[in-house]
């Protein structure tokens, strides 16, 4: 088994800061993805997990962005999608709070391209936005987000076309080629505007507007995620969606069953993880 004690200490430190800030300013957050599974199944981190995820509804997320830069301690930093490589480097649309005194990838031209921000332990911040009611309107909203993502990929350090099927490879290359001609700042702004366009409507469902395109299928009933409950996690109590069982079942199916032993390993680091939790 991997010894991720210090990794989890650093991730927990970030989660505690998110919790502190949100409680101070009366904002809500939700443990999400594998971190939510950990809360339910392990009352803490999944033992082999090497990252953490948090989701916020749009109102809470916008409020958090206003205060987090001045509230976070010096060991942490909020990294926004439009900030990398002088505003010209894209990886995805997911903001992160990084733990500066850490490293999860070997130094390379690619890590330098992203200013060394993406080779740190971090907590991803996902945004839950209103999904338009009606199948057609919802599909259009998701398609627009996927299209903007495809254009923004033209500003990545590199694209790994081997991971795509032949037809998808052609589409990705075409979208990225066009996207290179569009300033990344325009695309970041457009993604934000389209994600927030229905924020004043009380639609029945929410979706993760800043997920990668292949995860945009994940939609949640509003009632599952707007209200929160507190679940124990590593000796603390953190906010989780009131409908946590609905959320996890929708996304993962049988989330309570452990994966095969050979899959119980860290998935985000490409090198031996270094972290100084005393720094």
TORLOTI-637838 format. One line per field, with one value per residue: residue number from 1; x, y, z of N, C-alpha, C in turn; residue in one letter. Coordinates in steps of 0.05 Angstrom, whole numbers. Layout:
n: c(NUM,...)
n.u: c(X,...)
n.v: c(Y,...)
n.w: c(Z,...)
ca.u: c(X,...)
ca.v: c(Y,...)
ca.w: c(Z,...)
c.u: c(X,...)
c.v: c(Y,...)
c.w: c(Z,...)
res: c(A,...)
This chain:
n: c(1,2,3,4,5,6,7,8,9,10,11,12,13,14,15,16,17,18,19,20,21,22,23,24,25,26,27,28,29,30,31,32,33,34,35,36,37,38,39,40,41,42,43,44,45,46,47,48,49,50,51,52,53,54,55,56,57,58,59,60,61,62,63,64,65,66,67,68,69,70,71,72,73,74,75,76,77,78,79,80,81,82,83,84,85,86,87,88,89,90,91,92,93,94,95,96,97,98,99,100,101,102,103,104,105,106,107,108,109,110,111,112,113,114,115,116,117,118,119,120,121,122,123,124,125,126,127,128,129,130,131,132,133,134,135,136,137,138,139,140,141,142,143,144,145,146,147,148,149,150,151,152,153,154,155,156,157,158,159,160,161,162,163,164,165,166,167,168,169,170,171,172,173,174,175,176,177,178,179,180,181,182,183,184,185,186,187,188,189,190,191,192,193,194,195,196,197,198,199,200,201,202,203,204,205,206,207,208,209,210,211,212,213,214,215,216,217,218,219,220,221,222,223,224,225,226,227,228,229,230,231,232,233,234,235,236,237,238,239,240,241,242,243,244,245,246,247,248,249,250,251,252,253,254,255,256,257,258,259,260,261,262,263,264,265,266,267,268,269,270,271,272,273,274,275,276,277,278,279)
n.u: c(17,9,43,11,8,29,12,-43,-47,-33,-73,-117,-107,-117,-172,-193,-182,-215,-264,-263,-262,-310,-348,-339,-356,-407,-418,-431,-404,-387,-363,-336,-339,-287,-271,-319,-338,-299,-313,-362,-353,-304,-299,-262,-203,-201,-159,-118,-121,-99,-114,-162,-230,-277,-342,-382,-442,-462,-470,-444,-393,-377,-377,-337,-291,-283,-262,-224,-169,-146,-154,-130,-75,-3,20,-12,-48,-95,-110,-129,-162,-150,-100,-51,14,22,-30,-39,-37,-71,-102,-147,-215,-219,-213,-162,-139,-76,-24,32,83,98,104,86,99,155,202,195,192,139,115,139,116,65,76,94,50,15,39,32,5,-66,-132,-188,-236,-301,-357,-425,-475,-538,-576,-609,-680,-713,-699,-674,-654,-620,-582,-560,-535,-495,-467,-446,-411,-375,-356,-329,-289,-262,-241,-209,-169,-132,-95,-64,-4,11,-23,-48,-60,-65,-99,-150,-205,-205,-243,-258,-208,-198,-237,-221,-171,-187,-219,-182,-145,-173,-183,-133,-128,-159,-158,-141,-162,-211,-240,-241,-273,-320,-335,-347,-390,-430,-437,-461,-509,-561,-566,-602,-648,-691,-678,-693,-649,-578,-512,-443,-408,-355,-329,-290,-305,-321,-344,-389,-438,-456,-507,-545,-601,-630,-647,-614,-565,-565,-579,-543,-508,-470,-414,-371,-300,-236,-231,-253,-311,-344,-379,-427,-466,-536,-565,-528,-524,-556,-527,-476,-491,-513,-468,-428,-451,-449,-420,-401,-374,-308,-255,-218,-157,-111,-123,-121,-89,-50,-71,-59,-8,56,105,147,115,128,123,120,94,104,119)
n.v: c(-24,45,98,151,189,242,267,266,296,347,355,354,400,439,430,443,497,516,502,535,587,587,581,627,667,652,615,558,494,431,367,326,278,229,245,253,200,179,204,181,125,115,151,190,203,164,110,104,148,207,260,314,336,388,416,472,510,560,612,609,596,642,679,657,663,718,726,687,694,731,707,657,619,630,584,564,571,601,580,601,584,619,641,616,610,664,677,652,597,536,486,461,480,482,512,512,499,502,467,495,475,425,370,334,317,304,357,392,413,418,424,472,505,511,542,516,507,465,420,409,385,389,417,408,454,449,473,480,493,521,478,483,473,420,373,385,438,431,396,429,468,437,420,468,481,438,449,498,482,447,484,514,477,483,516,487,458,412,362,299,257,203,182,186,162,149,184,220,242,271,311,336,356,392,428,447,470,513,540,558,605,640,685,661,686,706,659,637,676,671,619,625,662,633,590,615,634,618,627,655,627,579,522,451,418,413,422,403,453,464,416,366,352,297,285,314,292,284,302,333,328,387,389,351,374,428,435,421,371,351,310,263,267,249,262,311,352,359,396,364,341,340,300,256,201,194,226,200,148,160,179,139,89,28,49,34,-13,-37,-24,-70,-98,-86,-37,-1,49,111,161,209,229,229,220,205,229,291,326,379,385,416,465)
n.w: c(0,-15,18,36,74,85,40,45,91,72,33,67,97,59,49,99,101,59,82,128,105,76,117,146,111,101,59,16,5,-26,-13,-64,-117,-114,-64,-37,-38,-5,44,55,52,78,118,112,72,12,18,-22,-53,-85,-91,-82,-84,-93,-97,-117,-116,-165,-141,-91,-108,-138,-97,-65,-97,-92,-42,-29,-49,-13,35,38,65,62,43,5,-58,-101,-164,-226,-288,-331,-320,-330,-359,-373,-385,-432,-434,-434,-395,-369,-351,-296,-235,-184,-118,-98,-63,-45,-27,-51,-99,-156,-206,-249,-263,-324,-393,-402,-351,-337,-376,-356,-313,-268,-236,-241,-224,-172,-109,-101,-93,-131,-158,-173,-210,-201,-243,-266,-305,-366,-370,-405,-455,-505,-499,-455,-478,-517,-484,-459,-505,-524,-483,-489,-540,-532,-498,-532,-570,-535,-524,-563,-541,-507,-480,-507,-548,-538,-584,-589,-552,-570,-609,-681,-711,-671,-661,-708,-703,-655,-669,-709,-681,-642,-676,-698,-651,-635,-661,-635,-581,-517,-472,-490,-498,-446,-421,-451,-438,-384,-386,-415,-380,-337,-355,-343,-289,-257,-259,-232,-246,-256,-253,-243,-270,-279,-300,-312,-321,-356,-425,-432,-384,-379,-381,-330,-290,-239,-196,-172,-118,-94,-85,-69,-16,44,83,141,143,176,169,167,222,223,206,146,94,55,-2,9,-15,-20,-29,-75,-111,-114,-130,-180,-208,-201,-195,-162,-112,-63,-64,-62,-108,-152,-125,-155,-177,-138,-129,-131,-178,-202,-198,-231,-215,-158,-102,-72,-12,34,93,135,119)
ca.u: c(0,24,42,2,2,34,-5,-70,-45,-33,-100,-135,-102,-132,-201,-199,-183,-240,-286,-261,-270,-338,-364,-336,-372,-434,-419,-433,-387,-394,-344,-345,-324,-274,-271,-345,-338,-283,-328,-384,-343,-281,-299,-237,-193,-197,-131,-99,-128,-78,-124,-187,-248,-299,-360,-398,-461,-451,-470,-423,-367,-370,-370,-311,-270,-278,-248,-203,-141,-135,-158,-114,-48,18,27,-32,-54,-117,-100,-151,-155,-139,-76,-27,31,16,-57,-40,-35,-96,-103,-176,-229,-223,-195,-150,-123,-52,-7,57,106,93,110,75,110,182,204,197,183,109,108,147,96,43,87,98,26,0,54,28,-20,-86,-160,-202,-261,-320,-379,-452,-492,-565,-579,-635,-700,-719,-677,-659,-639,-598,-562,-546,-517,-472,-452,-431,-388,-356,-344,-310,-267,-246,-227,-188,-148,-112,-75,-49,25,11,-46,-42,-81,-67,-120,-176,-213,-198,-261,-255,-181,-201,-253,-205,-151,-200,-227,-159,-133,-188,-180,-107,-131,-175,-144,-151,-178,-238,-252,-247,-295,-344,-343,-359,-416,-449,-442,-477,-531,-586,-562,-625,-671,-691,-683,-695,-624,-552,-491,-416,-402,-326,-319,-281,-329,-330,-358,-412,-463,-464,-526,-556,-625,-624,-651,-593,-540,-568,-578,-519,-506,-442,-405,-344,-279,-210,-233,-267,-337,-345,-404,-432,-493,-557,-571,-502,-527,-565,-505,-455,-503,-516,-442,-410,-465,-443,-396,-392,-356,-280,-244,-198,-132,-92,-131,-120,-63,-53,-75,-54,21,72,131,144,104,143,107,130,71,113,127)
ca.v: c(0,70,115,178,204,270,277,270,319,372,358,361,428,456,427,458,526,520,501,559,610,586,586,655,684,639,602,529,478,403,347,316,256,210,256,247,172,175,213,162,97,112,173,204,199,137,106,106,172,228,287,320,351,403,429,494,522,584,635,605,597,670,691,646,676,745,728,667,703,745,691,633,623,633,558,556,591,596,582,602,574,639,653,600,617,691,679,640,568,523,457,457,503,477,525,494,510,485,467,503,459,397,365,308,310,313,382,388,436,421,436,500,519,517,558,499,507,440,397,410,374,410,411,419,467,446,491,470,513,513,466,491,452,411,357,399,461,421,385,452,480,420,420,493,478,419,463,518,466,438,507,522,457,494,531,469,453,391,345,270,248,174,174,190,146,163,205,241,254,291,332,350,371,414,448,460,487,539,553,572,632,656,690,645,703,707,633,636,694,659,595,636,675,613,574,630,648,611,626,666,610,555,498,427,403,427,407,413,468,465,389,359,344,269,282,332,276,284,322,327,341,410,383,334,388,455,433,406,358,349,282,261,264,252,275,337,350,376,397,346,344,326,275,245,175,198,236,179,127,170,181,116,63,16,63,23,-36,-30,-33,-91,-90,-75,-10,15,64,139,163,236,235,214,216,202,254,305,346,388,395,434,491)
ca.w: c(0,-16,42,27,99,82,18,56,109,56,22,89,104,39,54,124,94,44,102,145,90,70,141,153,93,98,33,18,-13,-25,-20,-89,-131,-97,-36,-26,-33,19,67,60,54,95,138,106,45,2,25,-44,-70,-82,-96,-69,-102,-80,-116,-106,-134,-176,-123,-71,-122,-144,-71,-56,-113,-83,-16,-25,-52,11,59,38,76,42,33,-15,-78,-119,-192,-244,-315,-350,-310,-336,-382,-380,-396,-458,-432,-424,-388,-368,-339,-268,-216,-164,-96,-97,-39,-58,-19,-60,-127,-163,-232,-254,-277,-353,-409,-399,-325,-339,-392,-338,-291,-245,-220,-244,-213,-143,-97,-104,-91,-154,-151,-194,-208,-208,-255,-274,-332,-377,-371,-432,-465,-526,-488,-439,-496,-529,-464,-456,-530,-525,-465,-501,-562,-522,-488,-556,-580,-516,-525,-581,-525,-490,-487,-528,-548,-541,-602,-588,-533,-583,-632,-705,-717,-651,-665,-729,-692,-635,-684,-723,-661,-631,-697,-699,-625,-634,-673,-617,-556,-495,-454,-501,-493,-417,-416,-463,-422,-360,-393,-422,-356,-318,-369,-330,-260,-242,-263,-214,-262,-240,-251,-244,-283,-274,-325,-318,-325,-383,-442,-429,-359,-379,-378,-302,-282,-213,-188,-155,-90,-84,-80,-59,13,52,110,149,147,187,149,179,248,220,193,123,81,33,-13,25,-29,-27,-40,-102,-127,-118,-146,-208,-221,-199,-192,-137,-102,-38,-68,-67,-134,-150,-111,-174,-184,-114,-130,-139,-207,-212,-198,-250,-202,-129,-91,-51,1,60,107,156,107)
c.u: c(18,21,36,-4,6,18,-33,-69,-47,-61,-120,-132,-117,-162,-209,-200,-208,-264,-286,-271,-300,-356,-362,-354,-399,-438,-421,-414,-396,-370,-354,-328,-313,-272,-297,-348,-322,-298,-348,-373,-321,-280,-273,-229,-195,-167,-111,-103,-107,-88,-150,-204,-270,-316,-374,-419,-451,-449,-448,-395,-359,-363,-343,-288,-263,-261,-225,-175,-130,-137,-139,-86,-27,27,9,-37,-77,-107,-125,-143,-142,-113,-50,-13,24,-11,-60,-38,-60,-90,-132,-189,-234,-204,-185,-139,-99,-38,22,81,102,101,101,84,139,182,209,189,153,102,117,127,73,52,91,73,11,15,53,4,-41,-114,-174,-228,-280,-345,-405,-469,-519,-565,-607,-655,-706,-694,-660,-642,-616,-575,-546,-526,-492,-454,-435,-407,-366,-342,-323,-285,-249,-230,-203,-164,-126,-90,-61,-20,27,-15,-38,-64,-84,-90,-148,-180,-208,-216,-259,-229,-183,-216,-237,-184,-163,-207,-203,-145,-147,-183,-154,-109,-147,-161,-157,-169,-207,-253,-259,-271,-321,-354,-357,-387,-437,-456,-462,-503,-558,-586,-586,-650,-669,-698,-682,-668,-600,-532,-464,-405,-373,-313,-307,-305,-339,-343,-383,-438,-473,-482,-539,-583,-618,-626,-629,-569,-542,-567,-555,-524,-477,-436,-377,-323,-252,-211,-246,-295,-338,-372,-405,-460,-513,-564,-546,-504,-537,-542,-485,-466,-505,-489,-427,-425,-460,-417,-385,-373,-328,-272,-225,-172,-113,-99,-129,-92,-68,-55,-67,-24,35,101,126,136,122,124,120,106,79,118,106)
c.v: c(25,86,144,195,234,283,284,293,345,376,366,390,446,454,443,488,533,521,527,584,610,591,615,673,672,629,572,517,449,386,333,293,236,219,251,217,166,182,192,134,94,132,189,199,169,132,110,130,194,256,291,338,364,415,452,502,549,608,633,607,626,685,682,659,704,746,709,678,716,728,667,638,623,606,549,579,582,601,580,594,594,652,640,611,645,695,666,609,556,494,448,481,500,493,505,511,492,488,471,485,430,395,337,299,318,340,377,413,440,433,465,517,528,530,542,497,480,415,397,394,397,399,424,431,465,463,478,493,503,502,472,467,445,397,372,422,452,410,408,464,463,420,446,492,460,433,483,504,457,461,515,502,466,509,513,467,433,376,317,258,217,165,175,169,162,187,228,256,276,316,349,367,395,436,462,478,514,554,568,601,651,661,674,661,705,681,629,652,682,635,604,647,654,595,588,641,641,612,638,649,586,531,473,413,422,409,419,427,468,437,387,349,316,265,301,318,277,308,314,341,364,403,366,351,416,455,415,392,356,319,282,255,270,268,302,331,370,375,378,350,328,300,260,217,176,207,214,156,135,170,155,89,52,27,51,-1,-27,-39,-56,-81,-76,-46,9,29,92,141,190,243,218,211,212,229,265,325,353,400,413,462,512)
c.w: c(0,9,33,51,95,60,29,77,94,44,43,97,85,44,79,118,78,63,119,130,84,94,149,137,86,69,37,-3,-9,-30,-45,-98,-111,-68,-22,-20,-8,44,75,67,74,118,136,78,37,6,3,-61,-64,-90,-80,-87,-85,-102,-101,-126,-143,-157,-102,-84,-128,-118,-61,-71,-103,-59,-13,-28,-27,36,61,50,54,30,11,-34,-95,-147,-210,-273,-333,-341,-319,-360,-392,-392,-423,-458,-420,-417,-386,-355,-309,-251,-195,-141,-92,-70,-49,-52,-26,-90,-134,-191,-233,-269,-307,-367,-405,-372,-324,-354,-375,-312,-266,-227,-220,-235,-182,-134,-97,-97,-114,-145,-175,-189,-218,-218,-263,-302,-342,-376,-400,-443,-486,-516,-471,-457,-509,-509,-461,-481,-532,-507,-477,-524,-553,-512,-511,-568,-561,-516,-545,-566,-505,-499,-509,-526,-553,-558,-600,-570,-546,-605,-658,-712,-697,-653,-686,-718,-672,-649,-698,-703,-649,-651,-699,-673,-622,-644,-656,-591,-533,-476,-464,-495,-463,-410,-427,-447,-397,-365,-399,-398,-338,-330,-356,-300,-244,-245,-244,-230,-245,-235,-253,-259,-277,-299,-332,-317,-353,-399,-437,-402,-358,-378,-349,-296,-256,-209,-168,-125,-77,-73,-68,-28,21,79,116,155,159,166,163,205,247,210,170,110,57,22,4,12,-38,-39,-69,-120,-134,-135,-175,-222,-223,-199,-164,-125,-76,-41,-75,-95,-130,-138,-131,-183,-160,-112,-138,-169,-219,-213,-219,-239,-172,-117,-69,-39,28,75,130,146,109)
res: c(X,X,X,X,X,X,X,X,X,X,X,X,X,X,X,X,X,X,X,X,X,X,X,X,X,X,X,X,X,X,X,X,X,X,X,X,X,X,X,X,X,X,X,X,X,X,X,X,X,X,X,X,X,X,X,X,X,X,X,X,X,X,X,X,X,X,X,X,X,X,X,X,X,X,X,X,X,X,X,X,X,X,X,X,X,X,X,X,X,X,X,X,X,X,X,X,X,X,X,X,X,X,X,X,X,X,X,X,X,X,X,X,X,X,X,X,X,X,X,X,X,X,X,X,X,X,X,X,X,X,X,X,X,X,X,X,X,X,X,X,X,X,X,X,X,X,X,X,X,X,X,X,X,X,X,X,X,X,X,X,X,X,X,X,X,X,X,X,X,X,X,X,X,X,X,X,X,X,X,X,X,X,X,X,X,X,X,X,X,X,X,X,X,X,X,X,X,X,X,X,X,X,X,X,X,X,X,X,X,X,X,X,X,X,X,X,X,X,X,X,X,X,X,X,X,X,X,X,X,X,X,X,X,X,X,X,X,X,X,X,X,X,X,X,X,X,X,X,X,X,X,X,X,X,X,X,X,X,X,X,X,X,X,X,X,X,X,X,X,X,X,X,X,X,X,X,X,X,X)
